[in-house]
Amino acid sequence: MDIAEIVRRTAETHGVSNLTLAEEFALLPGDLQVSGEVRRMCEQNLCGKYGRNWACPPNAPPCETCRMLLGGYSHTVLIRTTYARSGPFDMDEMEGSGRRHNEFTRQVRDALAGNGIVGCKVLAAGGCSYCGECSCPGSPCRFPSERMFSIEAYGIDITSFLLKHGIPARSGSGEQSFFSMVLYRGADPAPRGPERIRMRPVFEKP
């Protein structure tokens, strides 16, 4: 069973009806741009987690380390879940939706391990939300094996990735979407050339 299929089946198992995308990509050089600008946006601390979450900057690996780690992966499965907004922008509502998305991402990670798939890097959305309140900065991480770094914490410009491949950041008006990535080393080499790298729309719905 391949990774994208495991994502889809995990959604079915846990009753996650708002999975709107699970698609496999073969990565080309420059697809995962690690941007210092993304890190500088984190420093603005609009979410209140900068320096207060063990999976967020400045506790995330340095950008150069992230570039080196990401360079070891040839493929990714992009995951999107979508949630209806009850009205105008609401930070509490957004954080609640983000926690549900990351809970699903963690279920995917556990399902991959349960199927004997190792060596993946799973990146979630926003700060790690496993604990109700992170022990950072006063005490060490209480559950390091459960900690998940986010796409943004690794400095990845997810907006550029979505634009490059024509993927909408949200499914429709009045909705908000969250993205995760499962990075892995594929058996087949990534294509080299101008061809589109969206390999298989394994699961997608409007």
C-alpha positions as CSV (number, residue, x, y, z in Angstrom):
1,M,0.0,0.0,0.0
2,D,1.4,3.4,-0.9
3,I,1.6,6.5,1.3
4,A,-1.3,8.4,-0.3
5,E,-3.5,5.4,-0.1
6,I,-2.7,5.1,3.6
7,V,-3.6,8.8,4.1
8,R,-7.0,8.2,2.4
9,R,-7.7,5.0,4.5
10,T,-6.6,6.8,7.7
11,A,-9.2,9.5,7.0
12,E,-11.9,6.8,6.5
13,T,-10.9,5.0,9.7
14,H,-11.1,8.1,11.8
15,G,-14.1,9.6,10.2
16,V,-12.2,12.6,8.7
17,S,-14.6,13.7,6.1
18,N,-12.9,17.0,5.2
19,L,-9.8,15.5,3.6
20,T,-9.8,17.4,0.3
21,L,-6.5,16.5,-1.2
22,A,-3.9,13.7,-0.9
23,E,-1.6,13.8,-3.8
24,E,1.9,12.5,-4.6
25,F,4.6,14.6,-6.1
26,A,8.1,13.8,-7.4
27,L,10.2,16.7,-6.2
28,L,12.4,18.7,-8.5
29,P,15.2,21.0,-7.4
30,G,13.8,24.2,-5.9
31,D,10.3,22.7,-5.1
32,L,10.8,23.0,-1.4
33,Q,12.2,26.5,-1.0
34,V,13.5,27.1,2.5
35,S,13.0,30.8,3.0
36,G,14.4,33.1,5.6
37,E,11.4,35.3,5.0
38,V,9.1,32.5,6.3
39,R,11.2,32.4,9.5
40,R,11.0,36.2,9.8
41,M,7.3,36.0,9.6
42,C,7.4,33.6,12.5
43,E,9.4,36.2,14.4
44,Q,6.5,38.6,14.2
45,N,4.8,36.1,16.6
46,L,1.3,36.8,15.4
47,C,0.3,33.3,16.6
48,G,2.0,33.8,20.0
49,K,4.0,30.6,19.7
50,Y,7.4,32.0,18.8
51,G,9.8,30.9,21.6
52,R,6.9,29.2,23.4
53,N,6.6,26.0,21.5
54,W,9.3,23.3,21.2
55,A,8.4,22.8,17.5
56,C,8.5,26.4,16.5
57,P,11.3,28.9,15.8
58,P,13.7,29.6,17.3
59,N,13.6,26.0,18.5
60,A,13.3,24.6,15.0
61,P,16.5,23.5,13.1
62,P,18.4,26.3,11.4
63,C,17.5,27.0,7.8
64,E,20.7,25.5,6.5
65,T,20.0,22.3,8.4
66,C,16.5,22.2,7.0
67,R,17.8,22.6,3.5
68,M,20.2,19.7,4.0
69,L,17.5,17.4,5.6
70,L,14.9,18.2,2.9
71,G,17.5,17.5,0.2
72,G,17.4,13.9,1.1
73,Y,13.8,13.4,0.0
74,S,12.7,12.8,-3.6
75,H,8.9,12.6,-3.2
76,T,6.1,14.1,-1.1
77,V,2.4,13.5,-0.5
78,L,0.6,16.7,0.1
79,I,-2.3,16.6,2.5
80,R,-5.1,19.2,2.7
81,T,-8.0,19.3,5.1
82,T,-10.7,22.0,4.8
83,Y,-12.9,23.5,7.4
84,A,-16.0,25.8,7.1
85,R,-15.7,29.2,8.8
86,S,-18.6,30.3,11.0
87,G,-18.0,33.9,10.1
88,P,-15.2,36.5,9.8
89,F,-11.7,35.6,10.8
90,D,-11.6,34.1,14.3
91,M,-8.2,33.1,15.8
92,D,-9.7,30.7,18.3
93,E,-11.7,28.9,15.5
94,M,-8.7,28.8,13.3
95,E,-6.5,27.3,16.0
96,G,-9.2,24.7,16.8
97,S,-9.3,23.7,13.1
98,G,-5.5,23.6,13.0
99,R,-5.4,21.3,16.0
100,R,-7.9,18.9,14.4
101,H,-5.8,18.9,11.2
102,N,-2.6,18.1,13.2
103,E,-4.4,15.4,15.1
104,F,-5.2,13.8,11.7
105,T,-1.6,14.3,10.5
106,R,-0.4,12.5,13.6
107,Q,-2.8,9.6,12.9
108,V,-1.3,9.4,9.4
109,R,2.2,9.3,10.9
110,D,1.2,6.5,13.2
111,A,-0.5,4.6,10.4
112,L,2.6,4.8,8.3
113,A,4.6,3.3,11.1
114,G,2.0,0.7,11.6
115,N,2.4,-0.3,7.9
116,G,6.1,-0.6,8.3
117,I,6.9,2.6,6.4
118,V,9.9,4.3,8.0
119,G,12.3,7.0,7.0
120,C,9.5,9.6,6.3
121,K,9.5,13.2,7.4
122,V,6.0,14.3,8.4
123,L,5.5,18.1,8.6
124,A,2.3,19.5,10.0
125,A,0.6,22.9,10.0
126,G,1.5,25.6,12.5
127,G,2.9,24.8,15.9
128,C,2.8,21.4,17.5
129,S,-0.5,21.0,19.4
130,Y,0.0,17.6,21.1
131,C,0.0,19.1,24.6
132,G,-2.8,21.5,25.7
133,E,0.0,23.9,26.8
134,C,3.6,23.5,25.7
135,S,6.2,23.3,28.4
136,C,8.4,25.7,26.4
137,P,10.5,27.5,27.4
138,G,10.6,26.6,31.1
139,S,10.9,22.8,30.8
140,P,12.0,20.2,28.2
141,C,9.5,18.8,25.8
142,R,7.3,16.3,27.7
143,F,6.6,14.1,24.7
144,P,9.5,14.4,22.2
145,S,8.4,11.3,20.3
146,E,5.0,13.0,19.6
147,R,6.4,16.4,18.6
148,M,5.8,17.4,15.0
149,F,7.5,20.3,13.3
150,S,5.4,22.3,10.8
151,I,6.0,23.1,7.1
152,E,6.5,26.7,8.2
153,A,8.9,25.8,11.0
154,Y,11.1,24.2,8.4
155,G,11.1,27.5,6.5
156,I,9.2,26.0,3.5
157,D,7.4,28.6,1.4
158,I,4.2,26.5,1.0
159,T,2.4,29.3,-0.8
160,S,5.0,29.2,-3.6
161,F,4.7,25.4,-3.8
162,L,0.9,25.7,-4.2
163,L,1.1,28.4,-6.8
164,K,3.7,26.5,-8.8
165,H,1.5,23.5,-9.1
166,G,-1.9,25.2,-9.4
167,I,-3.3,24.1,-6.1
168,P,-5.7,26.4,-4.4
169,A,-4.9,27.3,-0.8
170,R,-8.6,26.8,0.1
171,S,-11.4,24.8,-1.5
172,G,-14.0,27.7,-1.6
173,S,-15.2,30.9,0.0
174,G,-16.0,30.8,3.7
175,E,-13.5,28.0,4.2
176,Q,-10.0,27.6,5.6
177,S,-7.5,24.9,4.6
178,F,-4.5,23.4,6.3
179,F,-1.6,21.5,4.7
180,S,0.8,18.8,5.8
181,M,3.5,16.9,3.9
182,V,4.8,13.4,4.1
183,L,8.3,13.5,2.6
184,Y,10.0,10.2,1.6
185,R,12.6,8.7,-0.6
186,G,10.8,7.1,-3.6
187,A,11.8,4.0,-5.4
188,D,11.5,5.7,-8.7
189,P,13.8,8.7,-9.5
190,A,12.1,12.1,-9.6
191,P,11.6,13.3,-13.2
192,R,14.2,15.7,-14.5
193,G,12.9,18.2,-17.0
194,P,10.0,20.6,-17.5
195,E,7.2,18.0,-17.2
196,R,4.6,18.6,-14.6
197,I,5.4,16.7,-11.3
198,R,1.9,16.1,-10.1
199,M,2.2,12.3,-10.3
200,R,-1.2,11.0,-9.2
201,P,-4.3,12.8,-7.9
202,V,-4.8,9.9,-5.6
203,F,-7.6,11.6,-3.7
204,E,-9.2,15.0,-4.4
205,K,-12.6,16.5,-3.9
206,P,-13.9,20.1,-4.2
